[in-house]
Amino acid sequence: MLWWILMVFALAILSYLSTVGALFTLEVRYPFLTSTFINILILACIAGAVVRTLRKMKKGEKEILIQRVKELEEEVKALKEKSDS
């Protein structure tokens, strides 16, 4: 996750420098397309970070539900043993 944030930070700096006109001192034929490309990369990095976060949350929810199911199964076993006795 840290790498995603660092990539977004670096791309944001590049985007700012491109917008100001300080990034490309060379004669770039289409500076607008370069800025657009950097902004698309920023969007892709943010989308990747969001997807990764959502997957981690979903995995955590599954672990909690599996633990709860095990607890309920133990309770059912205990109730069956009480009723059999």
N, C-alpha and C positions, 0 to 999 in steps of 0.2 A: 504494500500500500504506500509505503514511503517513496518507492520509486515512481509510482504514478504521480504523486504530489510534486516530486522534484521535476519530473518531466513537464508537468503543467506549468510550474513556476518558470522553468527555463523558456518554455514556449511563450509564456506571457511576456517575459522580458523581450524576447525576439519580436513579438508582435508589436509591442510598444515602440521599440527602436525602428521597426519597419514603418509604423504609422508616422513617427516623427521625421523619418527620412534619414536617420543617422545610421541605419543598418547597412544599407546598400550604397556605398560610395561609388561602386562600379556602375557602369552604364547598364542597368537592367532594362530590358526592353519592355517588360510588363510588370512593374512593381506591384500593381493591384492584384495580379494573380498570385504573386509570391505571398503577399499579406493574407490573401484568402486561403492559400494553402496552409499557412501557419495557423490561422484561426480554425481551419478544419481539423488540423492535428490536435489543437487544444480541445476541441469538442470531442474528438475520438478518445483522448486521454481521460477526460472527465467521464465520458460514458463507460469506459473500461473500469474506472474506479467505482462507479455506481453499481455496475453489474457485479463486480467482485464483492462489494459490500453486501449487496442483496443475497448473493449466494452464501456468504458466510453467515448471515442472519438466518437464512432458511436452514442451513446445516445445524445451527444452534437450536432452532425450534424443533427439528427432528430429534435431536439428542434429548431435549427436555421431554418430548412426548414419549419417546421410548422408555425413559426412566419412569415416567408416570404410569405407563402400561405395566411395567414390571412391578411397581408398588401395588397397583390394583390387583394383579394376578396373585401376589403374596397375600393380600387381604382376602381374596376369594378362597385361597387354599386354607387360610386360617379359619374362615367361616365354615367351610366344608368339614374341617376336622372337628370344630365345635359341635356341628349338627350331627356328625356321625357318632360322637361320644355320648 
